[in-house]
């Protein structure tokens, strides 16, 4: 079925995780697709071996379950480039194959150097602390960065947008922001419906900040990161001195070649509530989503940051914003957290 797409040639197949490691070593493919669930050596363990021994772009196939979503976040933290949810109904097979083929095509253009460095700082820990129960945020597992607010009154919210490579990029940014960060943060990640909750939990376990999966009525406030729910639009409602988020169109069909959440949509919605008091941050990802929104933020007097080409897995979204002259600073991933602190 993949070869029927016309630009993909399948050069090998593996029957389990151990076989996969050996096949990859022998055949040196441009791209690997790998199930999270495999006999003898599961997908996470196999992926970690591949990243150590023969780094190559890997796209995971993941079950659309709570455990499957959590395992997918571990896979992305361990070096997987992207993932595709496995179909649960017969009618979902054809769309899944189209999505998988498109991601294989993108992955084939990603450099091995970037794949080798495409792991989060916490990926070496195979036993992350369990998800925090509802209630007060527990103490961070490592000393939180320190921060002294500059009281400029200029920036009231940070909006971070990303796509391919975003989950790992976020793990290099959000955990490096302090618990007393003075404004709220909203994250817009292109991700399949059913997986944004696990992304929020994954970031929350590793961060001094509180990271939640957004739902209508959640307040945007200092020290909190709201992950926009996959499959929904995200809007902002200002009432007095409070701003809350509101979700819309959840579960409705998404038009072809568009995203929900869309970085452009969320940035434009933010300008309606905050005017130009916004810091927009655009990270690695394919396409142009976010470029127009960043330009609107800049026109209104806000600030903008784009991840640089050398540290992007896919330099599509930041490039589009840079070409529109919508970016104040172009920064490598390792320095974006500090740049956010400096601009706020």
Secondary structure, DSSP 8 states (H G I E B T S, - for coil): --GGGSS-------SSHHHHHHHHHHH--SEEEEESS-SSS-HHHHHHHHHHHS--EEEEEE-SSHHHHHHHHHHHHTT--EEEE--SSGGGHHHHHHHHHHHHHHHTTS-HHHHHH---GGGG-SS------SSS----SS----------S---EEEEEE-TTHHHHHHTTGGGS-TT-SSEEEEEE---TTSHHHHHHHHHHH-SSEEEE--TT-B--TTEEEE--TT-EEEEEEETTEEEEEEESTTS---TT--SS-HHHHHHHHHHHHTT-EEEEE-SBSSSTTHHHHHHHHHTT-EEEEE-GGG-SSBSHHHHHHHTT--SEEE-HHHHHHHHHHH-
